[in-house]
Amino acid sequence: MIHPIYRVCSFDIIAPYTLRIQFDENTEQIIDFWPILAGELYKPLRDLTLFYQVRIDPEAHTLIWPNGADFDPATLHDWPRYVDALTERAQRWERALA
């Protein structure tokens, strides 16, 4: 089975917690990350100061944050396929910590 490799080429911050992400094969996704910002790794990104420190990792070609948060570029590329499951997982983390 061939697994496509995607690389994040650039991004723009277009709203709080929302990025327009461009990929190497000339596609893009607009992603609102707010619904999935929960749990030990992603909840700190609710702080916009930290969220806006997003960068592209030059080796993995994906988005990274200073606290170690990142995403597989294939997940970002195919975000509509994963967003519901990621949101559900984030909600479970929030309920577990409440």
N, C-alpha and C positions, 0 to 999 in steps of 0.2 A: 504494500500500500504506500503510495507516495503522499507525503505530508508536505503541503506547500510551506515555504519559508517566507515570512513577511518581515519587512523592515520599516520601522518608523523613520521617515525622512525629516519631518518637521511637524510643528504644532503651533496653534494660536490659542490663546486664552480668549474666549468669546463671551463669557459670563462667569459669575461665581461658580466654581466647581465644574465648569463646562469647557471642554477643549475640542477644537477642530484638529484632527490628526490626519496627516497625509502619509501615505505609504508609498513604497518604492515602485509599485506597479500602477501609479497614477490613480489611486482610489483614496477616499477619505471617509472618516467617520466623525460625526459630532456626538460627543459622549458627555452626558451629565453624570458625574461620578457620585453626586450627593447620596442617592439611594443605597449605595453599597459601602459607604464610609462608616464601617462598624468593625468591632473587634480590635485586638491589640495592635495590629499592623496598620489598618486603614483608618480607624477612628481619629488618630492624631491629625489626619489630613483635613478634618473639619476646620482646623485653624487655617484660615485663608493665607496667612503669612507663610505657613509651611506648604500648603497646597501649591502656591504660586512659585515655589522653588523647584518645580518639576523641571527635569532635564532629559535629554536623550542620552542613553548609555552608548558610548561609541563602539563598544564591543558587541553588546546584545541587540543593539538597535531597537530599544524599547524605552518606554517612559520609566524614569526612576525618580525617587524622592530621597532627601537626605536621611530620613528615618529608616530606609531600607525597603520601603514599599515599592513594588513594581508590578507589572502585568506582562504575561506572555504576549508578544506582539500579535500572535494569531488570535488571541482572545480579543484584543483591541480591534483587530481587523474585522472579526466576525461578531462584534459586540451584540447586535440584535439577537443572535442565537444564544448568547450567554446571560444577558442582562436579567432576565426573570429569575434564573437559578441563583445568580449572585445576589440579587436583591432579597430573595427568600432566605438565603444563608445569613445575610447581614441582619435581617429582622430576627432570626433565631438567636444570633449572638447578643443582640440588644435585649431580648427577653431573658436570656440566660443570666445576663449581668444585672438585671433589674431587681 
